Amino acid sequence: MSKKVLIIEDHDEIRANLVEILEMARYTVYQAENGKLGVDMAISHIPDIILCDIMMPELDGYGVLYMLNRHEQTTGIPFIFLTAKAEHADLRKGMELGADDYLVKPFDDMELLNAIDIRLKKKAANDLSHKNKTEEFKVLVEKTDGLAEFKKIIGEKKTRDFKKNQVIYYADDHGKGLYLVTHGRVKTIKLAKDGRELMTGIYAQGDYLGINAILNDSAYADTATALEDSSVCLIPSEQMETIFNLYPEVARKFIHLLSRDNRAKEEQLLELAYHSVRKKMADTLLRLYKQKNSNDDLINITREDLAAMACMATETVSRTLSDFKDELLIDRNGTKITVLNHEGLSKMKN
């Protein structure tokens, strides 16, 4: 069965040329002359890969990618931008939205076919590698029917890859389901009225996102963004409701997780309100230290994310980290922080 390619391009001649090349290469080709029509066709036909121009009427390429990311059936489709612009800011914007590649016009036939072939092979390899990956993760597994059934549901789900800084879901989006982090790290943030970020949590491999929205059938309370290249799987709300109704022990487990998360957030708010700058930074570093996956003492986080997590100005973060380094509590090299004196940070926290 031939692979399906969707071309979204407003220039008739370019679109016709792309269709001709891809049909000769034995692809099944769909075409759309603007972004709005392209989104509709992607949802209708679920192509294996999408080629999309950036500058278009109705809806530009960035808008197309944003809309497709909000539909569960189209979120994992490889997406290649076609553009006459090659500015770094444009490339970065597309990559942060989740684009897989760029082709800068004009490009020749082999560039086009190679780019498509590479992305399709990578998608196939990722699907294969993720097939049984959830067996290795910290999932809710006990010798009871409910938890075993929940494990089975997770094992059958495909994971979706998110690039660093790519948004997984936005605050106030209605809860589509429960997310499990299967690789990497994800942060959740809330925005203040003045635009400042407050980081409400960091989630690593085996952690769940969106528990509150699932249990309350409500919108997500914060925005989730990949801190680094990450993978997550989504268990839709309908399946979670069925599991909760059939197996109360699973619901109890998630209520316990939610309670623990709420306690941690209450403690964080108290610390932000009453602790000194040094104590807040020490507590933040200790929380990050506990969440790291590796056996070394290395924490990898940007100054901006530290500021959002500790509720400080970035200048205060830099000054406090420099003080900690002078006191031999930590070592620092760019975004990499090494804890040298865990006991010293703990004492400061207390």
SVG drawing of the C-alpha trace seen along z (x, -y; Angstrom):
<svg xmlns="http://www.w3.org/2000/svg" viewBox="-18 -43 52 53">
<polyline fill="none" stroke="black" stroke-width="0.4" points="0.0,0.0 1.5,-3.4 2.2,-6.1 -0.1,-9.1 1.3,-12.6 -0.6,-15.8 0.7,-18.9 -0.6,-22.3 0.7,-25.0 -1.1,-28.1 1.1,-28.5 -0.6,-26.5 2.4,-25.8 4.6,-24.7 1.8,-22.5 1.2,-20.8 4.9,-20.1 5.1,-18.5 2.1,-16.4 3.7,-15.2 7.0,-14.3 5.4,-12.4 2.9,-10.5 5.8,-9.4 7.4,-8.1 4.3,-6.0 2.9,-8.1 -0.8,-8.7 -1.0,-12.5 -3.7,-14.8 -3.4,-18.6 -4.8,-21.7 -4.6,-25.3 -4.7,-27.0 -4.1,-26.2 -7.7,-26.0 -8.5,-23.4 -5.3,-21.6 -6.3,-21.1 -9.7,-19.7 -8.0,-17.3 -5.4,-16.2 -8.2,-15.3 -10.2,-13.5 -7.4,-11.5 -4.8,-11.1 -1.8,-11.2 1.6,-9.6 3.4,-12.9 2.5,-16.6 4.4,-19.1 3.2,-22.7 4.1,-26.1 4.4,-28.9 3.0,-32.0 -0.5,-31.2 -4.0,-32.8 -6.8,-31.7 -4.3,-30.1 -0.5,-30.2 1.8,-27.2 2.4,-27.9 -1.4,-28.0 -1.8,-24.7 0.7,-23.0 -0.8,-24.4 -4.3,-23.2 -3.1,-19.7 -1.3,-19.5 -4.7,-20.0 -6.2,-16.9 -5.2,-13.6 -5.4,-11.7 -3.0,-14.2 -0.5,-15.1 2.1,-12.5 2.2,-13.0 5.7,-14.0 5.5,-17.7 7.9,-19.4 7.7,-23.1 8.3,-24.4 9.6,-28.0 11.5,-30.6 12.7,-32.1 15.7,-30.5 16.0,-33.0 17.0,-31.4 14.0,-32.9 11.6,-31.3 13.3,-27.9 13.2,-28.0 9.5,-29.0 8.6,-26.1 10.7,-23.6 9.2,-24.8 5.7,-24.2 6.8,-20.6 7.9,-20.7 10.2,-17.8 12.1,-19.5 12.4,-22.4 12.9,-22.5 14.1,-25.9 12.8,-26.8 14.0,-26.2 14.8,-22.5 15.4,-19.7 13.5,-16.4 16.0,-14.3 16.1,-16.7 12.3,-16.4 12.2,-12.6 15.1,-12.1 13.5,-14.4 10.2,-12.5 11.9,-9.1 14.1,-10.0 11.1,-11.3 8.9,-8.2 11.7,-5.8 12.3,-7.7 8.6,-7.6 8.5,-3.9 11.6,-3.3 10.2,-5.4 6.8,-3.5 8.7,-0.2 11.0,-1.3 8.1,-2.6 5.9,0.5 6.8,2.2 8.7,-0.7 6.2,-1.3 7.2,2.0 10.3,0.2 8.6,-2.8 7.3,-3.6 3.7,-2.7 1.0,-1.7 1.5,2.1 0.3,4.3 -1.1,7.8 -4.8,6.7 -7.1,6.8 -7.6,3.1 -4.0,2.1 -3.1,4.9 -5.8,3.6 -4.5,0.1 -1.0,1.3 -2.4,3.1 -4.1,-0.1 -0.8,-2.0 1.1,0.7 -1.2,0.5 -0.8,-3.3 1.6,-5.0 3.9,-7.6 4.3,-11.0 7.6,-12.8 7.9,-16.5 10.9,-18.7 12.4,-20.9 10.1,-23.9 7.2,-22.4 3.9,-22.8 2.0,-19.5 -1.2,-21.2 -2.3,-24.7 -3.9,-26.0 -7.7,-26.1 -7.7,-23.5 -10.4,-21.0 -8.7,-17.8 -8.4,-15.3 -6.9,-12.7 -4.1,-11.6 -0.5,-12.0 2.4,-9.7 5.9,-10.9 7.8,-8.0 11.1,-9.8 12.6,-13.2 11.2,-15.9 8.2,-18.1 7.4,-21.3 4.1,-22.8 3.7,-26.6 1.1,-29.3 1.4,-32.8 0.9,-35.8 -1.0,-38.9 2.3,-40.6 3.5,-37.7 5.9,-36.2 6.1,-32.4 5.6,-30.4 6.7,-26.8 4.2,-24.6 6.1,-21.3 8.7,-19.2 7.7,-15.7 10.2,-13.0 9.9,-9.5 7.0,-7.6 5.2,-10.7 1.6,-11.5 0.2,-14.9 -3.3,-16.1 -4.6,-14.0 -6.7,-16.9 -8.4,-17.6 -9.3,-13.9 -10.7,-13.4 -12.7,-16.7 -13.6,-16.5 -12.3,-20.0 -9.7,-22.1 -6.0,-21.8 -4.9,-24.2 -1.5,-25.0 0.5,-24.7 2.8,-21.7 5.9,-22.1 8.8,-19.8 11.9,-20.8 14.0,-18.7 13.3,-16.3 10.6,-14.1 8.0,-11.4 4.5,-11.1 1.5,-8.8 -2.1,-10.0 -4.8,-7.9 -8.1,-9.5 -10.6,-10.7 -13.2,-8.1 -10.9,-5.2 -9.8,-6.6 -13.5,-7.0 -14.2,-3.4 -11.2,-2.2 -12.2,-4.3 -15.7,-2.9 -14.7,0.7 -11.6,0.7 -11.9,-1.6 -8.3,-0.7 -7.0,-2.5 -9.0,-5.6 -7.7,-5.4 -4.1,-5.3 -4.6,-8.5 -6.4,-10.3 -3.3,-9.4 -1.0,-10.8 -3.1,-14.0 -3.1,-14.4 0.6,-14.1 1.0,-16.6 -1.3,-19.1 0.7,-18.8 3.9,-19.4 2.4,-22.5 1.2,-23.8 4.7,-23.4 6.1,-25.2 3.7,-28.2 4.7,-28.4 8.3,-28.4 7.9,-31.0 6.0,-33.3 8.2,-33.0 11.7,-31.6 14.7,-33.8 16.1,-33.8 18.9,-31.4 16.5,-29.0 14.2,-29.1 17.1,-28.4 18.4,-25.6 15.0,-24.0 14.6,-24.3 17.9,-22.6 17.1,-19.8 13.8,-19.1 15.5,-19.0 18.2,-16.7 15.6,-14.2 14.0,-14.1 17.0,-13.5 17.3,-10.1 21.1,-9.7 23.3,-8.5 25.6,-11.6 24.9,-14.9 24.3,-16.8 21.2,-19.0 20.5,-20.4 18.2,-23.5 18.3,-27.0 18.5,-30.1 15.0,-31.2 13.4,-27.9 15.1,-28.1 13.7,-31.6 10.2,-30.4 10.5,-27.4 11.9,-29.5 9.7,-32.6 12.8,-34.9 14.2,-37.3 16.8,-35.8 19.4,-38.2 18.7,-37.0 19.1,-33.4 22.5,-34.2 23.7,-36.0 22.5,-33.3 24.1,-30.5 27.4,-32.4 27.2,-32.7 26.6,-28.9 29.5,-28.2 31.8,-30.4 30.7,-28.5 31.5,-25.2 27.9,-24.0 27.6,-23.6 29.6,-23.9 28.1,-25.5 28.8,-25.5 26.1,-27.1 22.9,-25.2 24.6,-22.4 24.7,-22.5 26.6,-19.9 25.6,-19.5 28.9,-19.3 27.5,-19.6 24.0,-18.0 24.2,-18.2 25.0,-21.9 22.0,-22.7 19.8,-20.6 20.9,-22.4 20.2,-25.8 16.7,-24.6 16.0,-23.8"/>
</svg>
